[in-house]
C-alpha cells in the first residue's frame, strides 16, 4: 500500500534531496516473522546502514526495531526475547525512524516490537528501541479501508483501556489513556464511515500515539497476550480483529470480578456513555462502538480457529507473554482465559 499510494516514492524523494543513500526491504508480513527480521538485518549490515526507517503500519515499524537490534548484535533474534534465551542486547541498535501510515499500534511512541517465530508471538523492546523520530501524519491514513480503520482503532483503544486498569497505571498514563479513549469514542466510527474525514482521522491518529505513550508509561495486560496467542497460530488474523473478538467477554470478566469498578465506569464515560454508573456500562459502550464500526459480528471460525484448540491457545498466552498477566487488576487463570475464549467463540 505504501507503494500503491505513493508514500514510498515521497519518502525516497526526500531522502534523495537530502543526499541520503538508501536501500529498500519490503518483505514484511501483517504478522511479522523472525526470518524476515534476520533477512532485513543482514541487508542493513551488508549495506552499512546508519539507521532504519519503518514506513507503514505496526508490522513495518515493529520489524524496523527488531531489524535495528539484529543489525548490530550477533546470533538469532529469538535469543534476545523473554520467550527465548533472554540475552542482553549488548550492542546499541541502529536508530529507528517511525513513519506511521496507520492508527492502531502506537508503536511510533513505544519501544516494543511484536514478532512471531511460527508458534510464539512475543513483544520485545528496550530503551534503545524507542524511535528517535516519529512522523504522525493523518494524510497518510486516508487510504486505509474501513475494516482496517476499525481494527486498528480498536487496537489503540485496548492499549489505552488495558493501560488504564493495569496495576502499574499512574497519573501520567491515566491522562494519556482517558484522552485516547475519548478521541476514539468521538471519532473512530466517523473515520470508518468516511476515510476522507480529516478531523476524524486526526483524532484517531492522536489517540493512537497517546495509546503508544500509555504502553510506555503503564502497559498492556492479559487481553493482548490472549490475542497474540490467537494470531501466533493463525497468521492471517489481524491483531485488532482478534482483540475485538474477545473484548466483550474479557471486559465482562473484569466487570464481574469487581476489581476495577470505578475505572471501568470512567472508561465508559470517556467512550461516550456519559451517565455510566455500573462497570458493565463500559461493555455496553464498547458494544455500541463495535456496532457503529460494523465489527461486532467477527468470528474466530472465519480465521480457522477451532473450539478444540482454545486450551492450547490459553496455555500459549500464559507461557509466552505471561508477564502481561502480572499487570491484571485481578487474577486471570489459564482456565479463565479458556472460558473467555469459549464465550467469545463463533
C-alpha positions in Angstrom: 0.0 0.0 0.0 2.9 2.4 0.7 3.9 1.9 -3.0 0.4 1.9 -4.3 -0.5 5.3 -2.7 2.9 6.9 -3.4 4.1 7.2 0.2 7.3 5.3 -0.5 8.1 7.4 -3.5 7.5 10.6 -1.4 9.9 9.3 1.2 12.6 8.3 -1.3 12.4 11.7 -2.9 13.0 13.3 0.4 16.0 11.0 1.1 17.4 11.8 -2.3 17.0 15.5 -1.8 18.9 15.1 1.5 21.7 13.2 -0.2 21.0 10.1 1.9 21.6 6.8 0.1 19.0 4.1 1.0 18.1 0.5 0.3 14.6 -1.0 0.4 13.5 -4.1 2.3 9.8 -4.8 1.5 9.0 -8.4 2.6 7.3 -7.7 6.0 4.0 -9.6 6.6 1.0 -8.3 8.5 2.2 -10.6 11.4 6.0 -10.2 11.1 8.1 -13.3 11.2 11.6 -13.8 12.6 13.0 -14.9 9.3 12.3 -11.6 7.7 13.8 -9.8 10.7 17.0 -11.7 10.2 17.0 -11.1 6.4 16.4 -7.4 6.8 19.2 -7.1 9.4 21.6 -8.9 7.1 20.7 -6.4 4.3 21.3 -3.5 6.7 24.7 -4.8 7.6 25.7 -5.6 4.0 24.9 -2.0 3.0 26.4 -0.3 6.0 23.1 1.3 7.0 23.3 4.0 9.7 19.6 3.9 10.7 16.4 2.1 9.8 13.1 3.8 8.7 9.9 1.9 9.4 7.3 3.2 6.9 3.9 1.7 7.1 1.8 0.1 9.9 2.7 -1.6 13.1 4.2 -4.6 11.4 6.6 -2.4 9.4 7.7 -0.3 12.3 7.9 -3.2 14.8 10.1 -5.0 12.2 12.3 -2.0 11.8 13.0 -2.1 15.6 13.8 -5.8 15.5 16.0 -5.3 12.4 17.8 -2.4 14.1 18.6 -4.8 17.0 19.9 -7.6 14.9 21.9 -5.3 12.5 24.3 -4.7 15.4 24.1 -7.8 17.5 25.1 -11.4 16.9 23.0 -14.6 17.0 19.3 -15.1 16.4 16.6 -12.6 17.2 14.8 -15.2 19.4 18.0 -15.3 21.6 17.1 -11.8 23.0 13.4 -12.0 23.7 11.9 -13.3 27.0 10.5 -16.3 25.3 13.9 -17.3 24.0 17.2 -17.1 25.9 16.6 -13.6 27.2 20.1 -12.4 26.3 21.0 -8.8 26.9 21.3 -6.5 23.9 24.9 -5.6 24.2 25.5 -3.5 21.1 23.4 -0.4 20.7 20.7 -1.0 18.0 20.6 1.3 14.9 18.4 4.4 15.4 14.8 3.9 14.2 12.7 6.5 12.4 9.0 5.6 12.5 6.6 7.0 9.8 3.2 5.5 10.6 0.6 5.1 7.9 -2.0 3.5 10.3 -3.5 4.4 13.6 -3.5 1.3 15.7 -0.4 0.0 17.3 1.1 3.2 18.8 4.5 1.6 18.0 5.9 5.0 16.9 5.7 6.1 20.6 6.9 2.9 22.4 9.9 0.6 22.3 8.1 -2.7 21.6 8.3 -5.0 18.6 5.9 -7.9 18.2 7.3 -10.8 16.0 6.3 -14.5 15.6 8.6 -17.5 15.1 5.6 -19.5 13.8 4.3 -20.8 17.1 5.1 -17.9 19.5 4.2 -14.3 19.1 6.1 -12.2 21.6 6.7 -8.5 22.2 10.2 -7.3 22.9 11.9 -4.0 23.4 14.4 -2.0 25.4 15.3 1.7 25.9 17.3 1.7 22.7 14.4 0.6 20.5 12.3 3.7 21.1 12.1 5.5 17.7 14.4 8.5 17.7 11.9 10.3 15.5 8.2 9.6 14.8 6.2 11.1 12.0 2.4 11.1 12.5 0.5 12.5 9.5 -3.2 11.7 9.2 -2.9 12.4 5.4 -1.0 9.1 5.2 -4.0 7.3 6.7 -6.9 8.3 4.4 -6.3 5.3 2.1 -6.9 2.8 4.9 -10.1 0.8 4.1 -13.0 0.9 6.6 -12.5 -2.6 8.1 -8.8 -2.0 8.8 -9.5 1.5 10.1 -11.8 -0.2 12.7 -9.4 -3.0 13.5 -6.5 -0.6 14.1 -8.7 1.9 16.0 -9.8 -0.8 18.5 -6.2 -1.9 18.9 -5.4 1.7 20.0 -8.4 1.7 22.2 -7.4 -1.5 24.0 -3.8 -0.3 24.5 -5.5 2.5 26.4 -8.1 0.6 28.4 -5.6 -2.1 29.4 -3.1 0.5 30.5 -5.8 2.3 32.5 -6.8 -0.8 34.5 -3.2 -2.1 34.7 -1.9 -2.3 38.3 1.0 -0.1 37.2 -1.3 2.7 36.0 -0.2 6.2 37.2 -1.3 9.8 36.9 0.6 10.3 33.6 -0.6 7.1 31.9 -4.2 7.8 33.1 -4.1 11.2 31.4 -3.0 9.7 28.1 -5.4 6.7 28.4 -8.6 8.6 29.1 -7.9 11.2 26.4 -7.2 8.4 23.8 -10.4 6.6 24.8 -12.3 9.9 24.4 -10.9 10.6 21.0 -11.7 7.1 19.7 -15.2 7.2 21.1 -15.7 10.5 19.4 -14.2 9.8 16.0 -13.5 6.2 15.2 -16.9 5.5 13.7 -16.7 8.7 11.7 -13.3 7.6 10.3 -14.7 4.2 9.4 -17.7 5.7 7.7 -15.7 8.3 5.8 -12.0 7.8 5.4 -11.5 11.2 4.0 -12.8 12.9 7.2 -9.6 14.7 8.1 -10.8 15.7 11.5 -11.8 12.2 12.4 -8.5 10.8 11.0 -6.6 13.4 13.1 -8.4 12.4 16.3 -7.8 8.7 15.8 -4.1 9.3 14.9 -3.6 11.4 18.0 -5.4 8.7 20.1 -3.1 6.1 18.6 0.1 7.9 19.5 -1.2 8.7 23.0 -2.0 5.0 23.4 1.6 4.2 22.5 2.6 6.5 25.3 0.2 4.6 27.6 2.1 1.4 26.7 5.4 3.1 27.6 4.2 4.5 30.9 1.8 1.8 32.1 1.4 -1.2 29.8 -0.8 -3.8 28.3 -2.3 -6.7 30.3 -3.6 -10.2 29.6 -6.1 -9.2 26.8 -3.1 -8.6 24.5 -1.4 -11.8 25.5 -4.6 -13.7 24.7 -4.8 -12.2 21.2 -1.1 -12.8 20.5 -1.7 -16.5 21.1 -4.6 -16.4 18.6 -2.6 -14.8 15.8 0.5 -16.8 16.6 -1.2 -19.9 15.3 -3.4 -18.1 12.7 -1.2 -15.6 10.9 -4.0 -14.2 8.7 -5.9 -13.0 11.7 -5.5 -9.2 12.0 -4.4 -8.3 15.5 -7.1 -5.7 16.0 -9.8 -8.1 14.8 -8.7 -10.7 17.3 -8.9 -8.2 20.1 -12.4 -7.2 19.1 -13.5 -10.9 19.1 -12.5 -11.4 22.7 -13.0 -7.9 24.1 -16.6 -8.0 25.3 -16.2 -11.2 27.2 -12.8 -10.1 28.5 -14.2 -6.8 30.0 -17.3 -8.7 31.2 -15.0 -10.9 33.2 -13.3 -7.8 34.6 -16.6 -6.2 35.5 -17.8 -9.4 37.2 -14.5 -9.6 39.2 -15.3 -6.2 40.9 -11.6 -5.4 40.9 -11.6 -2.1 38.9 -15.2 -0.9 39.0 -14.5 2.8 39.1 -12.0 2.6 36.3 -14.4 0.7 34.1 -17.1 3.4 34.8 -14.6 6.2 34.0 -13.7 4.4 30.7 -17.4 4.1 29.8 -17.8 7.8 30.3 -14.7 8.6 28.2 -16.1 6.4 25.5 -19.3 8.3 25.4 -21.6 6.7 27.9 -21.9 9.9 30.0 -24.4 8.6 32.5 -22.4 5.4 33.3 -22.9 4.1 36.8 -22.1 0.4 36.5 -18.9 -1.4 35.4 -20.9 -3.2 32.7 -21.7 0.1 31.2 -18.2 0.0 29.7 -19.1 -3.3 27.9 -22.3 -1.6 26.6 -20.4 1.4 25.3 -17.8 -0.9 23.8 -20.5 -3.0 22.1 -22.2 0.1 20.7 -19.0 1.4 19.2 -18.3 -2.0 17.6 -21.7 -2.0 16.1 -21.2 1.6 14.8 -18.0 0.4 13.2 -19.6 -2.7 11.7 -17.2 -5.1 13.5 -19.5 -6.6 16.2 -20.1 -9.9 14.3 -16.5 -11.0 13.7 -16.0 -14.8 14.1 -13.0 -16.8 15.2 -14.1 -19.6 13.0 -13.7 -17.5 9.9 -9.9 -17.5 10.5 -9.7 -21.2 11.1 -9.8 -21.2 14.9 -11.5 -24.3 16.4 -13.0 -24.9 19.8 -10.6 -27.8 20.3 -7.5 -25.5 20.2 -8.8 -23.0 22.8 -7.0 -24.6 25.7 -3.7 -24.7 23.7 -4.1 -21.0 23.0 -4.7 -20.3 26.6 -1.5 -22.2 27.6 0.4 -20.3 24.9 -0.9 -16.9 26.2 0.4 -17.8 29.7 3.7 -19.3 28.6 4.9 -16.8 26.0 3.7 -13.5 27.4 2.8 -14.4 31.0 4.4 -11.1 32.2 1.3 -9.2 30.9 -0.9 -11.2 33.3 1.1 -9.7 36.2 -0.5 -6.3 35.5 -4.0 -7.6 35.6 -6.2 -6.0 38.4 -7.5 -9.5 39.2 -6.1 -13.0 38.8 -6.8 -14.3 35.3 -6.1 -18.0 35.4 -5.5 -20.3 32.4 -8.9 -21.7 32.9 -10.4 -18.2 32.9 -8.6 -17.5 29.6 -10.0 -20.6 28.1 -13.5 -19.7 29.2 -13.2 -16.1 27.8 -12.2 -17.7 24.5 -15.1 -20.1 24.7 -17.7 -17.4 25.4 -16.2 -15.3 22.6 -16.2 -18.2 20.1 -18.4 -18.1 17.0 
